[in-house]
Amino acid sequence: MAGEYDVARKCIAEALDAAEQDRGMSPPSMADALLATLLGHMQKSRTRKDLMSFIEFQLESIGEDEFVITRGC
């Protein structure tokens, strides 16, 4: 799946750069538009509950830099 994430990051970077270059747009509004459009697309193949769970998981994963190491006792 690394290829998909690379493509997604490139698309987002290009869209945010376009918003930065165009005086009629703003990067925060572009980010909102990207997320709203993507959620609308994802809603076609997922339930609301599934989407909420996915979003919650992603939000919890952002910025986590601690790794839990478990060892048998």
C-alpha positions in Angstrom: 0.0 0.0 0.0 3.0 2.3 0.1 2.4 3.3 -3.5 -1.1 4.5 -2.7 0.1 6.7 0.2 2.8 8.2 -2.0 0.2 9.1 -4.7 -2.1 10.5 -2.0 0.7 12.6 -0.4 1.6 13.9 -3.9 -2.0 14.9 -4.7 -2.5 16.6 -1.4 0.8 18.5 -1.8 -0.2 19.6 -5.3 -3.6 20.8 -4.2 -2.3 22.7 -1.2 0.4 24.3 -3.3 -2.2 25.3 -5.9 -4.2 26.9 -3.1 -1.1 28.7 -1.8 -0.4 30.1 -5.3 -4.0 31.2 -6.1 -5.1 34.4 -4.2 -8.7 33.2 -4.5 -8.0 30.1 -2.4 -6.5 29.2 0.9 -4.7 26.1 2.1 -7.0 25.5 5.1 -10.0 25.8 2.8 -8.3 23.4 0.4 -7.7 20.9 3.2 -11.4 21.1 4.1 -12.4 20.6 0.5 -10.0 17.6 0.1 -11.3 15.9 3.3 -15.0 16.6 2.5 -14.6 15.3 -1.1 -12.8 12.2 0.1 -15.3 11.4 2.8 -18.1 11.7 0.2 -16.3 9.3 -2.0 -15.6 6.8 0.8 -19.2 7.0 2.0 -20.2 5.2 -1.2 -18.5 2.0 -0.1 -18.5 2.2 3.7 -21.0 2.5 6.4 -21.1 5.7 8.6 -20.0 3.6 11.6 -17.0 2.2 9.7 -16.0 5.6 8.5 -16.2 7.0 12.1 -14.1 4.1 13.4 -11.5 4.7 10.6 -11.3 8.4 11.3 -11.1 7.9 15.0 -8.3 5.4 14.6 -6.4 7.7 12.2 -6.7 10.7 14.6 -5.5 8.6 17.5 -2.5 7.4 15.4 -1.4 10.9 14.4 1.7 12.0 16.3 2.1 8.8 18.2 5.8 8.4 18.6 5.9 6.0 21.5 6.0 2.3 20.7 4.8 -0.2 23.2 7.1 -3.2 23.5 5.5 -6.2 25.1 7.5 -9.2 26.3 6.3 -12.4 27.8 6.6 -12.5 31.6 
